[in-house]
């Protein structure tokens, strides 16, 4: 849905004005949205209204539901929000096949019966998330009732299953995951900052180290600030807009969240920090933030992907019926 004023901008295709005006508002967490977040809001209506022959999934309690979107035109309905700010909004209804909680073989899709690794990528804090090619193939096999052993026999999947059995890395709900994983990642980033500051106070050793001052009262204050950044960024990398990962055992460490100074010559202080994927932080190094973002934008344009494109949605392309 969109606020009625925002919907008018979306219908006019005025992306830039939509983004600028939405940045003046607040996210569900009460934080000012970043440009990337506001751009995703613009994309959401585009994605839902334009989807056709896509497989959509939704977790509700202990059930996994799925449907396939049709190529029929969407219907837009004006409503008043029953809770919160009770805004006047426009809701997009996209025609689709009846939602079902069973696979094509007639078996019920029970959440607790899924492989622990599948639970990871079939649950997300993002509003919409598109599955990667491999995960999409697995999900199609799951929906079709096909043999899943080619995935379950992979080393990473086997380790994930064993860890879940021994409770070394139990599968948790989103709220538990957010509380535990976010805090663990924030603590790790806070400790890294303190170690960096301690060893980089401008003293002469074999070379001159950068002066990196710490402008928070203590590590706990920094960790709370990091958690606010993660919420504000909706768990997405501030540089690449890719989903962040949170120190999961056997996870992809290149996507683990990392604290980056926007101005590399600046200090660890409010306003000069952003949470990014570890690989992006490594690639950026001490380069200018604006220049690095320009290069990322160039890469996207070469691939035919616009700035903050809606590549992360909880949908996977379904075979033609």
C-alpha positions in Angstrom: 0.0 0.0 0.0 0.9 3.7 -0.4 -0.2 6.8 1.3 -2.6 8.5 -1.0 -0.2 11.4 -1.8 2.6 8.9 -2.4 0.3 6.8 -4.7 -0.3 9.9 -6.9 3.5 10.3 -7.3 3.8 6.5 -8.1 1.1 6.6 -10.7 2.7 9.7 -12.3 6.1 7.8 -12.4 7.7 10.6 -10.4 10.2 8.3 -8.6 12.5 11.1 -7.4 9.8 13.2 -5.8 8.3 10.0 -4.2 11.7 9.1 -2.7 12.4 12.6 -1.4 9.0 13.1 0.2 9.0 9.6 1.8 12.4 10.3 3.4 10.6 12.9 5.5 8.5 10.3 7.1 9.2 7.4 9.4 9.7 3.7 9.1 7.6 1.1 11.1 10.4 1.3 13.7 9.9 5.1 14.0 13.2 5.9 12.3 13.8 8.3 9.3 14.1 6.1 6.2 17.3 6.2 4.1 17.1 6.9 0.4 17.5 3.1 -0.3 14.5 2.3 1.9 12.3 5.0 0.3 13.3 3.7 -3.1 12.2 0.2 -2.1 8.8 1.5 -1.0 8.4 2.9 -4.5 9.4 -0.4 -5.9 7.0 -2.5 -3.8 3.9 -1.2 -5.6 5.6 -1.7 -9.0 6.5 -5.3 -8.1 3.1 -6.3 -6.8 1.1 -4.6 -9.5 3.3 -5.9 -12.3 3.9 -9.5 -11.2 2.6 -12.2 -13.6 3.2 -16.0 -13.4 5.4 -15.7 -10.4 5.4 -18.0 -7.5 4.9 -16.2 -4.2 5.4 -17.7 -0.7 4.2 -16.6 2.7 4.9 -18.1 6.1 2.0 -17.9 8.6 2.7 -19.6 11.9 3.5 -23.3 11.3 2.3 -23.2 7.7 3.9 -22.3 4.4 1.5 -20.9 1.8 2.0 -20.3 -1.9 0.2 -18.9 -4.9 0.9 -17.9 -8.5 0.2 -14.4 -9.7 -1.9 -13.9 -12.8 -1.5 -11.5 -15.7 -4.8 -9.8 -14.9 -4.7 -6.1 -14.0 -4.4 -5.0 -10.3 -7.2 -3.4 -8.5 -6.5 -0.3 -6.3 -8.6 0.4 -3.3 -8.6 3.5 -1.0 -8.9 2.7 2.7 -8.3 4.3 6.1 -5.8 2.4 8.2 -7.6 0.9 11.3 -4.5 1.2 13.5 -1.4 3.4 14.0 -1.6 6.8 12.3 -4.9 5.8 10.6 -3.7 7.3 7.3 -5.6 7.4 4.1 -3.9 4.8 1.9 -4.2 3.0 -1.4 -4.1 -0.8 -1.3 -3.1 -2.8 -4.3 -4.9 -6.1 -4.9 -3.2 -8.4 -7.4 -5.2 -11.3 -8.8 -3.6 -14.7 -8.2 -4.5 -18.4 -7.9 -6.1 -19.5 -4.6 -3.4 -19.7 -1.9 -2.7 -23.2 -0.7 -0.7 -24.8 2.1 -0.1 -28.1 0.2 2.4 -29.0 -2.4 1.4 -30.3 -5.8 1.5 -33.8 -4.5 -1.1 -32.9 -1.9 1.2 -33.0 1.1 0.8 -30.3 3.7 3.7 -27.7 3.9 4.4 -27.7 7.7 7.1 -25.2 8.8 8.6 -27.4 11.5 9.1 -30.2 9.0 11.3 -28.1 6.7 15.1 -28.5 6.5 16.8 -25.9 8.8 18.6 -24.4 5.9 15.4 -23.9 4.0 13.9 -22.1 7.0 16.7 -19.6 6.8 15.9 -18.4 3.2 12.2 -18.9 3.4 11.8 -16.5 6.3 13.0 -12.9 6.1 12.6 -9.6 7.9 12.3 -7.9 4.6 8.9 -7.1 3.1 9.7 -8.9 -0.1 12.7 -11.0 -1.0 13.6 -12.7 -4.2 15.2 -16.1 -3.9 18.6 -16.8 -5.5 18.7 -19.2 -8.4 19.7 -22.2 -6.3 17.2 -21.5 -3.5 14.5 -20.9 -6.1 15.2 -24.3 -7.7 14.9 -25.9 -4.2 11.6 -24.1 -3.5 10.1 -25.2 -6.8 11.1 -28.8 -6.0 9.5 -28.4 -2.6 6.3 -27.0 -4.1 6.2 -29.7 -6.8 6.8 -32.5 -4.2 10.1 -33.5 -5.9 13.1 -35.2 -4.4 15.0 -32.7 -2.2 18.0 -35.0 -1.5 20.3 -33.2 -4.0 20.2 -30.2 -1.7 20.0 -32.0 1.6 23.1 -34.0 0.9 25.3 -30.9 0.3 28.0 -30.3 3.0 26.6 -26.9 4.1 23.1 -28.3 4.4 24.3 -31.4 6.3 26.2 -29.2 8.8 23.2 -26.9 9.2 21.0 -29.9 10.0 23.5 -31.3 12.5 24.0 -28.0 14.2 20.2 -27.7 14.6 20.0 -31.2 16.1 22.7 -30.4 18.7 21.3 -27.0 19.3 24.6 -25.4 18.4 22.8 -23.3 15.9 19.0 -23.7 16.6 16.5 -22.4 14.2 14.8 -19.4 15.8 11.8 -17.2 15.0 12.4 -13.8 13.4 12.0 -11.9 16.7 14.4 -14.3 18.5 16.8 -14.1 15.6 16.7 -10.4 15.5 17.4 -10.1 19.2 20.1 -12.7 19.3 21.9 -12.3 15.9 21.6 -8.5 15.7 23.1 -8.1 19.2 25.8 -10.6 18.6 26.8 -8.9 15.3 26.6 -5.4 17.0 28.8 -6.7 19.8 31.3 -8.0 17.4 31.4 -4.8 15.4 31.7 -2.8 18.6 34.7 -4.8 19.8 36.3 -4.4 16.4 35.9 -0.6 16.6 37.5 -0.4 20.0 40.5 -2.6 18.9 40.9 -0.4 15.8 40.8 2.8 17.8 43.2 1.5 20.4 45.8 0.7 17.8 45.3 3.8 15.6 45.7 6.9 17.7 48.1 8.7 15.4 51.3 7.4 17.1 54.4 6.7 15.1 55.4 3.0 15.1 56.9 1.8 11.8 54.4 4.1 10.0 51.8 6.7 10.8 48.4 5.3 11.6 45.2 7.2 11.0 43.7 9.0 14.0 40.4 7.2 14.6 38.7 8.7 17.6 35.8 7.0 19.4 32.9 9.4 20.1 30.5 7.2 22.0 30.3 7.0 25.8 31.1 3.2 25.8 30.8 0.1 23.7 27.2 -0.4 24.8 26.3 3.0 23.4 27.9 2.1 20.1 26.1 -1.2 20.0 22.7 0.4 20.5 23.6 2.9 17.7 24.5 0.0 15.4 21.2 -1.7 16.1 19.4 1.5 15.3 21.3 1.7 12.0 20.4 -1.9 11.1 16.7 -1.2 11.7 16.9 2.1 9.8 18.5 0.3 6.9 16.0 -2.5 7.1 18.8 -5.0 7.4 20.2 -4.1 4.0 23.8 -3.0 3.1 24.0 0.8 2.9 26.3 0.6 -0.1 25.0 -2.2 -2.2 21.4 -2.6 -0.9 22.0 -6.4 -0.6 20.6 -8.2 2.5 22.9 -8.3 5.5 23.8 -11.6 7.2 24.3 -11.8 11.0 27.2 -14.0 12.1 25.4 -17.3 11.4 27.4 -20.5 11.8 28.3 -21.7 8.3 26.9 -18.5 6.8 28.4 -16.6 3.9 30.9 -14.4 5.7 31.3 -12.0 2.7 27.8 -10.8 3.5 28.2 -10.5 7.3 27.4 -7.0 8.5 30.4 -4.7 8.9 30.6 -1.1 10.3 31.9 1.4 7.8 32.9 5.0 8.2 31.2 7.0 5.5 34.1 9.5 5.5 37.1 7.2 5.9 39.2 10.2 7.2 36.6 10.8 9.9 36.0 9.2 13.2 33.7 6.6 14.8 30.9 9.0 15.6 27.2 9.4 15.0 26.4 10.5 11.5 29.6 9.0 10.1 28.7 5.3 10.3 26.8 2.9 8.2 26.4 -0.9 8.2 27.5 -2.7 5.0 28.3 -6.1 3.8 31.9 -7.2 4.8 33.0 -7.6 1.2 31.7 -4.1 0.3 33.7 -2.6 3.2 36.8 -4.4 2.1 36.4 -3.2 -1.5 35.6 0.3 -0.5 38.6 0.5 1.9 39.6 4.1 2.3 38.1 5.3 -1.0 35.5 8.2 -1.1 32.0 7.0 -0.2 30.3 9.0 -3.0 32.8 7.7 -5.6 32.3 4.1 -4.5 28.5 4.5 -4.7 29.0 5.9 -8.2 30.9 2.9 -9.2 28.3 0.6 -7.8 25.7 2.5 -9.8 27.7 2.1 -12.9 27.9 -1.7 -12.4 24.1 -1.8 -11.9 23.6 0.2 -15.1 25.8 -2.1 -17.1 23.8 -5.1 -15.9 20.6 -3.3 -16.8 19.7 -2.8 -13.2 18.6 0.6 -12.0 19.5 2.2 -8.7 18.0 0.3 -5.8 16.2 -2.0 -8.2 13.7 -4.4 -6.7 15.8 -7.5 -7.0 15.1 -8.7 -3.5 11.5 -9.9 -3.4 10.0 -13.1 -1.8 9.0 -14.4 -5.2 10.5 -16.9 -7.7 9.7 -17.4 -11.3 7.2 -20.2 -11.8 7.0 -22.4 -14.9 4.3 -21.4 -17.3 1.0 -23.4 -16.6 
